[in-house]
């Protein structure tokens, strides 16, 4: 599956398919339709419409084209 954003955080690494699925707020980042990288380095869909990651937990946000195997 192809993703366009990776959010590296202390809580885990999240991926979204479209850059429009990432929204920056005053306190952190909201990711819509997120996937999380599991222990086997595969992208696993989260059963949540959105996740919120506070800025103090965000380590890096990368934009580009990332091809990752999903579960």
mmCIF file of the N, C-alpha and C atoms, coordinates in Angstrom:
data_MODEL
# 
_entry.id   MODEL 
# 
loop_
_atom_site.group_PDB 
_atom_site.id 
_atom_site.type_symbol 
_atom_site.label_atom_id 
_atom_site.label_alt_id 
_atom_site.label_comp_id 
_atom_site.label_asym_id 
_atom_site.label_entity_id 
_atom_site.label_seq_id 
_atom_site.pdbx_PDB_ins_code 
_atom_site.Cartn_x 
_atom_site.Cartn_y 
_atom_site.Cartn_z 
_atom_site.occupancy 
_atom_site.B_iso_or_equiv 
_atom_site.pdbx_formal_charge 
_atom_site.auth_seq_id 
_atom_site.auth_comp_id 
_atom_site.auth_asym_id 
_atom_site.auth_atom_id 
_atom_site.pdbx_PDB_model_num 
ATOM 1   N N  . UNK A 1 1  ? 0.854   -1.170 0.000  1.00 0.00 ? 1  UNK A N  1 
ATOM 2   C CA . UNK A 1 1  ? 0.000   0.000  0.000  1.00 0.00 ? 1  UNK A CA 1 
ATOM 3   C C  . UNK A 1 1  ? 0.902   1.236  0.000  1.00 0.00 ? 1  UNK A C  1 
ATOM 4   N N  . UNK A 1 2  ? 0.440   2.291  -0.612 1.00 0.00 ? 2  UNK A N  1 
ATOM 5   C CA . UNK A 1 2  ? 1.232   3.510  -0.725 1.00 0.00 ? 2  UNK A CA 1 
ATOM 6   C C  . UNK A 1 2  ? 0.721   4.577  0.244  1.00 0.00 ? 2  UNK A C  1 
ATOM 7   N N  . UNK A 1 3  ? 1.656   5.185  0.975  1.00 0.00 ? 3  UNK A N  1 
ATOM 8   C CA . UNK A 1 3  ? 1.353   6.238  1.941  1.00 0.00 ? 3  UNK A CA 1 
ATOM 9   C C  . UNK A 1 3  ? 2.097   7.502  1.549  1.00 0.00 ? 3  UNK A C  1 
ATOM 10  N N  . UNK A 1 4  ? 1.597   8.666  1.999  1.00 0.00 ? 4  UNK A N  1 
ATOM 11  C CA . UNK A 1 4  ? 2.268   9.922  1.654  1.00 0.00 ? 4  UNK A CA 1 
ATOM 12  C C  . UNK A 1 4  ? 2.813   10.670 2.867  1.00 0.00 ? 4  UNK A C  1 
ATOM 13  N N  . UNK A 1 5  ? 2.445   10.227 4.093  1.00 0.00 ? 5  UNK A N  1 
ATOM 14  C CA . UNK A 1 5  ? 2.947   10.883 5.301  1.00 0.00 ? 5  UNK A CA 1 
ATOM 15  C C  . UNK A 1 5  ? 3.252   9.831  6.362  1.00 0.00 ? 5  UNK A C  1 
ATOM 16  N N  . UNK A 1 6  ? 4.397   9.996  7.030  1.00 0.00 ? 6  UNK A N  1 
ATOM 17  C CA . UNK A 1 6  ? 4.745   9.194  8.201  1.00 0.00 ? 6  UNK A CA 1 
ATOM 18  C C  . UNK A 1 6  ? 4.925   10.162 9.361  1.00 0.00 ? 6  UNK A C  1 
ATOM 19  N N  . UNK A 1 7  ? 4.250   9.878  10.473 1.00 0.00 ? 7  UNK A N  1 
ATOM 20  C CA . UNK A 1 7  ? 4.401   10.680 11.688 1.00 0.00 ? 7  UNK A CA 1 
ATOM 21  C C  . UNK A 1 7  ? 5.139   9.809  12.697 1.00 0.00 ? 7  UNK A C  1 
ATOM 22  N N  . UNK A 1 8  ? 6.379   10.167 12.996 1.00 0.00 ? 8  UNK A N  1 
ATOM 23  C CA . UNK A 1 8  ? 7.172   9.443  13.982 1.00 0.00 ? 8  UNK A CA 1 
ATOM 24  C C  . UNK A 1 8  ? 6.900   10.071 15.341 1.00 0.00 ? 8  UNK A C  1 
ATOM 25  N N  . UNK A 1 9  ? 6.511   9.237  16.320 1.00 0.00 ? 9  UNK A N  1 
ATOM 26  C CA . UNK A 1 9  ? 6.182   9.782  17.636 1.00 0.00 ? 9  UNK A CA 1 
ATOM 27  C C  . UNK A 1 9  ? 6.621   8.824  18.733 1.00 0.00 ? 9  UNK A C  1 
ATOM 28  N N  . UNK A 1 10 ? 6.606   9.323  19.956 1.00 0.00 ? 10 UNK A N  1 
ATOM 29  C CA . UNK A 1 10 ? 6.949   8.507  21.118 1.00 0.00 ? 10 UNK A CA 1 
ATOM 30  C C  . UNK A 1 10 ? 5.904   7.424  21.355 1.00 0.00 ? 10 UNK A C  1 
ATOM 31  N N  . UNK A 1 11 ? 4.680   7.641  20.889 1.00 0.00 ? 11 UNK A N  1 
ATOM 32  C CA . UNK A 1 11 ? 3.592   6.683  21.072 1.00 0.00 ? 11 UNK A CA 1 
ATOM 33  C C  . UNK A 1 11 ? 3.572   5.603  19.999 1.00 0.00 ? 11 UNK A C  1 
ATOM 34  N N  . UNK A 1 12 ? 4.293   5.804  18.908 1.00 0.00 ? 12 UNK A N  1 
ATOM 35  C CA . UNK A 1 12 ? 4.311   4.875  17.786 1.00 0.00 ? 12 UNK A CA 1 
ATOM 36  C C  . UNK A 1 12 ? 4.460   5.647  16.491 1.00 0.00 ? 12 UNK A C  1 
ATOM 37  N N  . UNK A 1 13 ? 4.672   4.931  15.415 1.00 0.00 ? 13 UNK A N  1 
ATOM 38  C CA . UNK A 1 13 ? 4.836   5.554  14.105 1.00 0.00 ? 13 UNK A CA 1 
ATOM 39  C C  . UNK A 1 13 ? 3.557   5.357  13.301 1.00 0.00 ? 13 UNK A C  1 
ATOM 40  N N  . UNK A 1 14 ? 2.981   6.466  12.854 1.00 0.00 ? 14 UNK A N  1 
ATOM 41  C CA . UNK A 1 14 ? 1.708   6.459  12.158 1.00 0.00 ? 14 UNK A CA 1 
ATOM 42  C C  . UNK A 1 14 ? 1.909   6.813  10.692 1.00 0.00 ? 14 UNK A C  1 
ATOM 43  N N  . UNK A 1 15 ? 1.068   6.239  9.826  1.00 0.00 ? 15 UNK A N  1 
ATOM 44  C CA . UNK A 1 15 ? 1.121   6.522  8.394  1.00 0.00 ? 15 UNK A CA 1 
ATOM 45  C C  . UNK A 1 15 ? -0.286  6.846  7.912  1.00 0.00 ? 15 UNK A C  1 
ATOM 46  N N  . UNK A 1 16 ? -0.370  7.764  6.943  1.00 0.00 ? 16 UNK A N  1 
ATOM 47  C CA . UNK A 1 16 ? -1.646  8.059  6.288  1.00 0.00 ? 16 UNK A CA 1 
ATOM 48  C C  . UNK A 1 16 ? -1.427  8.074  4.782  1.00 0.00 ? 16 UNK A C  1 
ATOM 49  N N  . UNK A 1 17 ? -2.489  7.778  4.057  1.00 0.00 ? 17 UNK A N  1 
ATOM 50  C CA . UNK A 1 17 ? -2.387  7.670  2.601  1.00 0.00 ? 17 UNK A CA 1 
ATOM 51  C C  . UNK A 1 17 ? -2.262  9.020  1.907  1.00 0.00 ? 17 UNK A C  1 
ATOM 52  N N  . UNK A 1 18 ? -2.924  10.054 2.426  1.00 0.00 ? 18 UNK A N  1 
ATOM 53  C CA . UNK A 1 18 ? -2.966  11.359 1.764  1.00 0.00 ? 18 UNK A CA 1 
ATOM 54  C C  . UNK A 1 18 ? -2.489  12.447 2.719  1.00 0.00 ? 18 UNK A C  1 
ATOM 55  N N  . UNK A 1 19 ? -1.810  13.452 2.194  1.00 0.00 ? 19 UNK A N  1 
ATOM 56  C CA . UNK A 1 19 ? -1.374  14.575 3.025  1.00 0.00 ? 19 UNK A CA 1 
ATOM 57  C C  . UNK A 1 19 ? -2.558  15.321 3.625  1.00 0.00 ? 19 UNK A C  1 
ATOM 58  N N  . UNK A 1 20 ? -3.700  15.287 2.943  1.00 0.00 ? 20 UNK A N  1 
ATOM 59  C CA . UNK A 1 20 ? -4.895  15.959 3.459  1.00 0.00 ? 20 UNK A CA 1 
ATOM 60  C C  . UNK A 1 20 ? -5.448  15.269 4.701  1.00 0.00 ? 20 UNK A C  1 
ATOM 61  N N  . UNK A 1 21 ? -4.963  14.069 5.027  1.00 0.00 ? 21 UNK A N  1 
ATOM 62  C CA . UNK A 1 21 ? -5.401  13.345 6.220  1.00 0.00 ? 21 UNK A CA 1 
ATOM 63  C C  . UNK A 1 21 ? -4.655  13.802 7.471  1.00 0.00 ? 21 UNK A C  1 
ATOM 64  N N  . UNK A 1 22 ? -3.734  14.755 7.324  1.00 0.00 ? 22 UNK A N  1 
ATOM 65  C CA . UNK A 1 22 ? -2.979  15.288 8.462  1.00 0.00 ? 22 UNK A CA 1 
ATOM 66  C C  . UNK A 1 22 ? -3.402  16.732 8.691  1.00 0.00 ? 22 UNK A C  1 
ATOM 67  N N  . UNK A 1 23 ? -3.797  17.016 9.925  1.00 0.00 ? 23 UNK A N  1 
ATOM 68  C CA . UNK A 1 23 ? -4.217  18.374 10.290 1.00 0.00 ? 23 UNK A CA 1 
ATOM 69  C C  . UNK A 1 23 ? -3.401  18.835 11.493 1.00 0.00 ? 23 UNK A C  1 
ATOM 70  N N  . UNK A 1 24 ? -2.731  19.966 11.343 1.00 0.00 ? 24 UNK A N  1 
ATOM 71  C CA . UNK A 1 24 ? -1.971  20.546 12.459 1.00 0.00 ? 24 UNK A CA 1 
ATOM 72  C C  . UNK A 1 24 ? -2.899  21.456 13.260 1.00 0.00 ? 24 UNK A C  1 
ATOM 73  N N  . UNK A 1 25 ? -2.859  21.312 14.583 1.00 0.00 ? 25 UNK A N  1 
ATOM 74  C CA . UNK A 1 25 ? -3.649  22.161 15.470 1.00 0.00 ? 25 UNK A CA 1 
ATOM 75  C C  . UNK A 1 25 ? -2.684  22.937 16.369 1.00 0.00 ? 25 UNK A C  1 
ATOM 76  N N  . UNK A 1 26 ? -3.224  23.741 17.276 1.00 0.00 ? 26 UNK A N  1 
ATOM 77  C CA . UNK A 1 26 ? -2.372  24.492 18.200 1.00 0.00 ? 26 UNK A CA 1 
ATOM 78  C C  . UNK A 1 26 ? -1.587  23.576 19.135 1.00 0.00 ? 26 UNK A C  1 
ATOM 79  N N  . UNK A 1 27 ? -2.158  22.409 19.459 1.00 0.00 ? 27 UNK A N  1 
ATOM 80  C CA . UNK A 1 27 ? -1.549  21.534 20.462 1.00 0.00 ? 27 UNK A CA 1 
ATOM 81  C C  . UNK A 1 27 ? -0.931  20.255 19.916 1.00 0.00 ? 27 UNK A C  1 
ATOM 82  N N  . UNK A 1 28 ? -1.162  19.951 18.654 1.00 0.00 ? 28 UNK A N  1 
ATOM 83  C CA . UNK A 1 28 ? -0.635  18.707 18.118 1.00 0.00 ? 28 UNK A CA 1 
ATOM 84  C C  . UNK A 1 28 ? -1.103  18.439 16.703 1.00 0.00 ? 28 UNK A C  1 
ATOM 85  N N  . UNK A 1 29 ? -1.036  17.168 16.330 1.00 0.00 ? 29 UNK A N  1 
ATOM 86  C CA . UNK A 1 29 ? -1.355  16.732 14.972 1.00 0.00 ? 29 UNK A CA 1 
ATOM 87  C C  . UNK A 1 29 ? -2.508  15.738 15.033 1.00 0.00 ? 29 UNK A C  1 
ATOM 88  N N  . UNK A 1 30 ? -3.504  15.918 14.168 1.00 0.00 ? 30 UNK A N  1 
ATOM 89  C CA . UNK A 1 30 ? -4.597  14.955 14.020 1.00 0.00 ? 30 UNK A CA 1 
ATOM 90  C C  . UNK A 1 30 ? -4.369  14.193 12.724 1.00 0.00 ? 30 UNK A C  1 
ATOM 91  N N  . UNK A 1 31 ? -4.469  12.879 12.789 1.00 0.00 ? 31 UNK A N  1 
ATOM 92  C CA . UNK A 1 31 ? -4.317  12.039 11.604 1.00 0.00 ? 31 UNK A CA 1 
ATOM 93  C C  . UNK A 1 31 ? -5.621  11.281 11.370 1.00 0.00 ? 31 UNK A C  1 
ATOM 94  N N  . UNK A 1 32 ? -6.190  11.429 10.179 1.00 0.00 ? 32 UNK A N  1 
ATOM 95  C CA . UNK A 1 32 ? -7.425  10.736 9.808  1.00 0.00 ? 32 UNK A CA 1 
ATOM 96  C C  . UNK A 1 32 ? -7.088  9.438  9.094  1.00 0.00 ? 32 UNK A C  1 
ATOM 97  N N  . UNK A 1 33 ? -7.891  8.415  9.328  1.00 0.00 ? 33 UNK A N  1 
ATOM 98  C CA . UNK A 1 33 ? -7.730  7.098  8.705  1.00 0.00 ? 33 UNK A CA 1 
ATOM 99  C C  . UNK A 1 33 ? -6.288  6.601  8.837  1.00 0.00 ? 33 UNK A C  1 
ATOM 100 N N  . UNK A 1 34 ? -5.772  6.574  10.080 1.00 0.00 ? 34 UNK A N  1 
ATOM 101 C CA . UNK A 1 34 ? -4.357  6.250  10.287 1.00 0.00 ? 34 UNK A CA 1 
ATOM 102 C C  . UNK A 1 34 ? -4.061  4.754  10.301 1.00 0.00 ? 34 UNK A C  1 
ATOM 103 N N  . UNK A 1 35 ? -2.829  4.456  9.988  1.00 0.00 ? 35 UNK A N  1 
ATOM 104 C CA . UNK A 1 35 ? -2.255  3.129  10.148 1.00 0.00 ? 35 UNK A CA 1 
ATOM 105 C C  . UNK A 1 35 ? -1.106  3.283  11.136 1.00 0.00 ? 35 UNK A C  1 
ATOM 106 N N  . UNK A 1 36 ? -0.772  2.225  11.875 1.00 0.00 ? 36 UNK A N  1 
ATOM 107 C CA . UNK A 1 36 ? 0.370   2.257  12.777 1.00 0.00 ? 36 UNK A CA 1 
ATOM 108 C C  . UNK A 1 36 ? 1.340   1.162  12.348 1.00 0.00 ? 36 UNK A C  1 
ATOM 109 N N  . UNK A 1 37 ? 2.623   1.413  12.509 1.00 0.00 ? 37 UNK A N  1 
ATOM 110 C CA . UNK A 1 37 ? 3.638   0.409  12.184 1.00 0.00 ? 37 UNK A CA 1 
ATOM 111 C C  . UNK A 1 37 ? 3.712   -0.551 13.363 1.00 0.00 ? 37 UNK A C  1 
ATOM 112 N N  . UNK A 1 38 ? 3.458   -1.837 13.124 1.00 0.00 ? 38 UNK A N  1 
ATOM 113 C CA . UNK A 1 38 ? 3.476   -2.813 14.213 1.00 0.00 ? 38 UNK A CA 1 
ATOM 114 C C  . UNK A 1 38 ? 4.882   -3.385 14.421 1.00 0.00 ? 38 UNK A C  1 
ATOM 115 N N  . UNK A 1 39 ? 5.008   -4.342 15.340 1.00 0.00 ? 39 UNK A N  1 
ATOM 116 C CA . UNK A 1 39 ? 6.303   -4.938 15.685 1.00 0.00 ? 39 UNK A CA 1 
ATOM 117 C C  . UNK A 1 39 ? 6.966   -5.631 14.502 1.00 0.00 ? 39 UNK A C  1 
ATOM 118 N N  . UNK A 1 40 ? 6.171   -6.092 13.546 1.00 0.00 ? 40 UNK A N  1 
ATOM 119 C CA . UNK A 1 40 ? 6.698   -6.784 12.365 1.00 0.00 ? 40 UNK A CA 1 
ATOM 120 C C  . UNK A 1 40 ? 6.993   -5.822 11.218 1.00 0.00 ? 40 UNK A C  1 
ATOM 121 N N  . UNK A 1 41 ? 6.981   -4.515 11.520 1.00 0.00 ? 41 UNK A N  1 
ATOM 122 C CA . UNK A 1 41 ? 7.254   -3.465 10.529 1.00 0.00 ? 41 UNK A CA 1 
ATOM 123 C C  . UNK A 1 41 ? 6.216   -3.434 9.404  1.00 0.00 ? 41 UNK A C  1 
ATOM 124 N N  . UNK A 1 42 ? 4.981   -3.843 9.713  1.00 0.00 ? 42 UNK A N  1 
ATOM 125 C CA . UNK A 1 42 ? 3.888   -3.773 8.754  1.00 0.00 ? 42 UNK A CA 1 
ATOM 126 C C  . UNK A 1 42 ? 2.920   -2.674 9.188  1.00 0.00 ? 42 UNK A C  1 
ATOM 127 N N  . UNK A 1 43 ? 2.256   -2.062 8.222  1.00 0.00 ? 43 UNK A N  1 
ATOM 128 C CA . UNK A 1 43 ? 1.266   -1.026 8.519  1.00 0.00 ? 43 UNK A CA 1 
ATOM 129 C C  . UNK A 1 43 ? -0.061  -1.704 8.854  1.00 0.00 ? 43 UNK A C  1 
ATOM 130 N N  . UNK A 1 44 ? -0.576  -1.386 10.026 1.00 0.00 ? 44 UNK A N  1 
ATOM 131 C CA . UNK A 1 44 ? -1.821  -1.984 10.486 1.00 0.00 ? 44 UNK A CA 1 
ATOM 132 C C  . UNK A 1 44 ? -2.847  -0.878 10.696 1.00 0.00 ? 44 UNK A C  1 
ATOM 133 N N  . UNK A 1 45 ? -4.021  -1.035 10.081 1.00 0.00 ? 45 UNK A N  1 
ATOM 134 C CA . UNK A 1 45 ? -5.063  -0.011 10.190 1.00 0.00 ? 45 UNK A CA 1 
ATOM 135 C C  . UNK A 1 45 ? -5.575  0.073  11.619 1.00 0.00 ? 45 UNK A C  1 
ATOM 136 N N  . UNK A 1 46 ? -5.779  1.290  12.086 1.00 0.00 ? 46 UNK A N  1 
ATOM 137 C CA . UNK A 1 46 ? -6.310  1.535  13.422 1.00 0.00 ? 46 UNK A CA 1 
ATOM 138 C C  . UNK A 1 46 ? -7.819  1.710  13.305 1.00 0.00 ? 46 UNK A C  1 
ATOM 139 N N  . UNK A 1 47 ? -8.554  1.119  14.228 1.00 0.00 ? 47 UNK A N  1 
ATOM 140 C CA . UNK A 1 47 ? -10.007 1.234  14.213 1.00 0.00 ? 47 UNK A CA 1 
ATOM 141 C C  . UNK A 1 47 ? -10.443 2.532  14.888 1.00 0.00 ? 47 UNK A C  1 
ATOM 142 N N  . UNK A 1 48 ? -9.975  3.645  14.347 1.00 0.00 ? 48 UNK A N  1 
ATOM 143 C CA . UNK A 1 48 ? -10.346 4.979  14.832 1.00 0.00 ? 48 UNK A CA 1 
ATOM 144 C C  . UNK A 1 48 ? -10.422 5.901  13.628 1.00 0.00 ? 48 UNK A C  1 
ATOM 145 N N  . UNK A 1 49 ? -11.371 6.797  13.659 1.00 0.00 ? 49 UNK A N  1 
ATOM 146 C CA . UNK A 1 49 ? -11.502 7.747  12.553 1.00 0.00 ? 49 UNK A CA 1 
ATOM 147 C C  . UNK A 1 49 ? -10.335 8.723  12.535 1.00 0.00 ? 49 UNK A C  1 
ATOM 148 N N  . UNK A 1 50 ? -9.902  9.155  13.739 1.00 0.00 ? 50 UNK A N  1 
ATOM 149 C CA . UNK A 1 50 ? -8.769  10.077 13.870 1.00 0.00 ? 50 UNK A CA 1 
ATOM 150 C C  . UNK A 1 50 ? -7.970  9.724  15.114 1.00 0.00 ? 50 UNK A C  1 
ATOM 151 N N  . UNK A 1 51 ? -6.679  10.056 15.092 1.00 0.00 ? 51 UNK A N  1 
ATOM 152 C CA . UNK A 1 51 ? -5.855  10.000 16.296 1.00 0.00 ? 51 UNK A CA 1 
ATOM 153 C C  . UNK A 1 51 ? -5.240  11.381 16.491 1.00 0.00 ? 51 UNK A C  1 
ATOM 154 N N  . UNK A 1 52 ? -5.011  11.738 17.752 1.00 0.00 ? 52 UNK A N  1 
ATOM 155 C CA . UNK A 1 52 ? -4.382  13.010 18.084 1.00 0.00 ? 52 UNK A CA 1 
ATOM 156 C C  . UNK A 1 52 ? -3.034  12.723 18.713 1.00 0.00 ? 52 UNK A C  1 
ATOM 157 N N  . UNK A 1 53 ? -1.997  13.390 18.216 1.00 0.00 ? 53 UNK A N  1 
ATOM 158 C CA . UNK A 1 53 ? -0.648  13.226 18.748 1.00 0.00 ? 53 UNK A CA 1 
ATOM 159 C C  . UNK A 1 53 ? -0.173  14.610 19.192 1.00 0.00 ? 53 UNK A C  1 
ATOM 160 N N  . UNK A 1 54 ? 0.041   14.810 20.504 1.00 0.00 ? 54 UNK A N  1 
ATOM 161 C CA . UNK A 1 54 ? 0.507   16.116 20.961 1.00 0.00 ? 54 UNK A CA 1 
ATOM 162 C C  . UNK A 1 54 ? 1.908   16.411 20.434 1.00 0.00 ? 54 UNK A C  1 
ATOM 163 N N  . UNK A 1 55 ? 2.203   17.696 20.228 1.00 0.00 ? 55 UNK A N  1 
ATOM 164 C CA . UNK A 1 55 ? 3.500   18.083 19.667 1.00 0.00 ? 55 UNK A CA 1 
ATOM 165 C C  . UNK A 1 55 ? 4.668   17.567 20.500 1.00 0.00 ? 55 UNK A C  1 
ATOM 166 N N  . UNK A 1 56 ? 4.520   17.481 21.838 1.00 0.00 ? 56 UNK A N  1 
ATOM 167 C CA . UNK A 1 56 ? 5.634   17.000 22.651 1.00 0.00 ? 56 UNK A CA 1 
ATOM 168 C C  . UNK A 1 56 ? 5.935   15.523 22.412 1.00 0.00 ? 56 UNK A C  1 
ATOM 169 N N  . UNK A 1 57 ? 5.004   14.787 21.806 1.00 0.00 ? 57 UNK A N  1 
ATOM 170 C CA . UNK A 1 57 ? 5.238   13.384 21.469 1.00 0.00 ? 57 UNK A CA 1 
ATOM 171 C C  . UNK A 1 57 ? 5.708   13.198 20.024 1.00 0.00 ? 57 UNK A C  1 
ATOM 172 N N  . UNK A 1 58 ? 5.514   14.213 19.180 1.00 0.00 ? 58 UNK A N  1 
ATOM 173 C CA . UNK A 1 58 ? 5.911   14.116 17.770 1.00 0.00 ? 58 UNK A CA 1 
ATOM 174 C C  . UNK A 1 58 ? 7.425   14.268 17.657 1.00 0.00 ? 58 UNK A C  1 
ATOM 175 N N  . UNK A 1 59 ? 8.066   13.290 17.027 1.00 0.00 ? 59 UNK A N  1 
ATOM 176 C CA . UNK A 1 59 ? 9.507   13.351 16.814 1.00 0.00 ? 59 UNK A CA 1 
ATOM 177 C C  . UNK A 1 59 ? 9.849   13.878 15.424 1.00 0.00 ? 59 UNK A C  1 
ATOM 178 N N  . UNK A 1 60 ? 9.019   13.535 14.427 1.00 0.00 ? 60 UNK A N  1 
ATOM 179 C CA . UNK A 1 60 ? 9.276   13.976 13.060 1.00 0.00 ? 60 UNK A CA 1 
ATOM 180 C C  . UNK A 1 60 ? 8.048   13.676 12.206 1.00 0.00 ? 60 UNK A C  1 
ATOM 181 N N  . UNK A 1 61 ? 7.838   14.485 11.178 1.00 0.00 ? 61 UNK A N  1 
ATOM 182 C CA . UNK A 1 61 ? 6.796   14.228 10.184 1.00 0.00 ? 61 UNK A CA 1 
ATOM 183 C C  . UNK A 1 61 ? 7.485   14.216 8.830  1.00 0.00 ? 61 UNK A C  1 
ATOM 184 N N  . UNK A 1 62 ? 7.331   13.110 8.100  1.00 0.00 ? 62 UNK A N  1 
ATOM 185 C CA . UNK A 1 62 ? 7.977   12.961 6.796  1.00 0.00 ? 62 UNK A CA 1 
ATOM 186 C C  . UNK A 1 62 ? 6.913   12.899 5.709  1.00 0.00 ? 62 UNK A C  1 
ATOM 187 N N  . UNK A 1 63 ? 7.165   13.641 4.622  1.00 0.00 ? 63 UNK A N  1 
ATOM 188 C CA . UNK A 1 63 ? 6.263   13.657 3.475  1.00 0.00 ? 63 UNK A CA 1 
ATOM 189 C C  . UNK A 1 63 ? 6.984   13.026 2.291  1.00 0.00 ? 63 UNK A C  1 
ATOM 190 N N  . UNK A 1 64 ? 6.252   12.299 1.471  1.00 0.00 ? 64 UNK A N  1 
ATOM 191 C CA . UNK A 1 64 ? 6.840   11.667 0.297  1.00 0.00 ? 64 UNK A CA 1 
ATOM 192 C C  . UNK A 1 64 ? 5.954   10.532 -0.164 1.00 0.00 ? 64 UNK A C  1 
ATOM 193 N N  . UNK A 1 65 ? 6.560   9.550  -0.811 1.00 0.00 ? 65 UNK A N  1 
ATOM 194 C CA . UNK A 1 65 ? 5.847   8.351  -1.239 1.00 0.00 ? 65 UNK A CA 1 
ATOM 195 C C  . UNK A 1 65 ? 6.502   7.167  -0.550 1.00 0.00 ? 65 UNK A C  1 
ATOM 196 N N  . UNK A 1 66 ? 5.724   6.468  0.271  1.00 0.00 ? 66 UNK A N  1 
ATOM 197 C CA . UNK A 1 66 ? 6.231   5.352  1.051  1.00 0.00 ? 66 UNK A CA 1 
ATOM 198 C C  . UNK A 1 66 ? 5.390   4.121  0.737  1.00 0.00 ? 66 UNK A C  1 
ATOM 199 N N  . UNK A 1 67 ? 6.011   3.097  0.226  1.00 0.00 ? 67 UNK A N  1 
ATOM 200 C CA . UNK A 1 67 ? 5.323   1.842  -0.076 1.00 0.00 ? 67 UNK A CA 1 
ATOM 201 C C  . UNK A 1 67 ? 5.562   0.912  1.099  1.00 0.00 ? 67 UNK A C  1 
ATOM 202 N N  . UNK A 1 68 ? 4.480   0.470  1.741  1.00 0.00 ? 68 UNK A N  1 
ATOM 203 C CA . UNK A 1 68 ? 4.613   -0.331 2.948  1.00 0.00 ? 68 UNK A CA 1 
ATOM 204 C C  . UNK A 1 68 ? 3.611   -1.478 2.919  1.00 0.00 ? 68 UNK A C  1 
ATOM 205 N N  . UNK A 1 69 ? 4.042   -2.643 3.358  1.00 0.00 ? 69 UNK A N  1 
ATOM 206 C CA . UNK A 1 69 ? 3.164   -3.807 3.427  1.00 0.00 ? 69 UNK A CA 1 
ATOM 207 C C  . UNK A 1 69 ? 2.160   -3.613 4.556  1.00 0.00 ? 69 UNK A C  1 
ATOM 208 N N  . UNK A 1 70 ? 0.907   -3.992 4.313  1.00 0.00 ? 70 UNK A N  1 
ATOM 209 C CA . UNK A 1 70 ? -0.140  -3.866 5.329  1.00 0.00 ? 70 UNK A CA 1 
ATOM 210 C C  . UNK A 1 70 ? -0.563  -5.240 5.814  1.00 0.00 ? 70 UNK A C  1 
ATOM 211 N N  . UNK A 1 71 ? -1.186  -5.237 6.985  1.00 0.00 ? 71 UNK A N  1 
ATOM 212 C CA . UNK A 1 71 ? -1.693  -6.477 7.577  1.00 0.00 ? 71 UNK A CA 1 
ATOM 213 C C  . UNK A 1 71 ? -3.156  -6.612 7.228  1.00 0.00 ? 71 UNK A C  1 
# 
